[in-house]
Amino acid sequence: MIIVLSTYPDRKSAEEAAGMLVEKRLAACVSMVKIEQSVYRWKGKIEKSPEYLLIIKTTEKAYPRLETRIRRTHPHKVPEIVRLDVKGGNKKYINWVARLGS
């Protein structure tokens, strides 16, 4: 199982991405978290903005297509895509993710 983190600039684009990833069977589940404010440096300037974090539960097999889909559809020029490999957890849940939520 893999967890992928990706932030979106607004609720609408985050909801659309979450729905599309589950619909296309690239993720078993996507949780969305509102971030009050992120602070980051972009093109030499300190920026502050609200964001929505997607916590995407997926598989090793689906990951390459998931990353490609996020890159193609994300509203940012350089989207955040962070992959975390899960080494353990509830076996029933991990098996459910392995079937991409079937």
Number of C-alpha atoms within 10 A of each C-alpha: 20 21 21 21 18 22 24 23 16 15 16 11 16 25 17 11 20 20 15 16 21 18 11 13 17 23 27 20 21 22 14 19 14 15 14 10 12 12 10 11 9 9 6 7 8 9 12 13 12 16 19 23 21 23 18 23 25 28 23 12 12 15 19 11 13 22 16 10 16 17 16 12 13 18 14 12 8 8 15 16 14 12 14 11 12 12 7 8 9 8 9 9 12 19 13 15 19 20 14 19 16 9
